[in-house]
Amino acid sequence: MLDKVPYRVLLPGWIREEARDKEEFKRLVLEYMKRYPDYRVKKVIGDFAICERK
């Protein structure tokens, strides 16, 4: 049950600044999240990636 608790990862501001469209934003978020190998992104709300642990 604890593995289903959502985790929030603060995304750096450069991701939003560099992204020209939604597809590039998604790519940059997924690239950044490689730094957190045990987390899987469910959605992005504001400046946070909402994740669950693998």
C-alpha positions in Angstrom: 0.0 0.0 0.0 2.8 2.4 0.7 4.1 2.0 -2.8 1.0 3.7 -4.1 1.6 6.9 -2.1 2.2 9.8 -4.6 5.5 11.6 -4.4 6.1 15.1 -5.6 9.3 16.0 -7.3 10.0 19.7 -7.8 10.9 20.4 -11.5 13.6 23.0 -12.2 12.5 26.2 -13.9 14.7 25.7 -16.9 12.4 22.9 -18.1 9.5 25.3 -18.6 11.8 28.0 -20.0 13.4 25.7 -22.6 10.2 23.8 -23.8 8.8 25.2 -26.9 5.7 23.0 -26.9 4.0 20.2 -24.9 5.9 17.4 -26.5 9.3 19.0 -25.8 8.1 19.7 -22.2 7.2 16.1 -21.8 10.5 15.0 -23.2 12.5 17.3 -20.9 10.5 16.2 -17.8 11.2 12.5 -18.6 14.9 13.2 -19.3 15.1 15.0 -15.9 13.3 12.2 -14.1 16.0 9.8 -15.1 17.8 11.2 -12.1 15.1 9.4 -10.0 15.2 5.9 -11.3 12.7 4.5 -8.8 10.0 7.0 -9.7 7.4 6.8 -12.4 5.8 10.1 -13.5 2.0 10.0 -13.4 1.3 13.6 -14.2 2.6 17.1 -13.9 0.8 19.7 -11.8 2.4 23.2 -11.8 6.1 22.8 -11.1 5.8 19.3 -9.6 5.9 15.9 -11.1 3.5 13.6 -9.3 5.1 10.2 -9.2 4.8 6.8 -7.7 7.6 4.5 -6.7 8.3 1.5 -8.9 
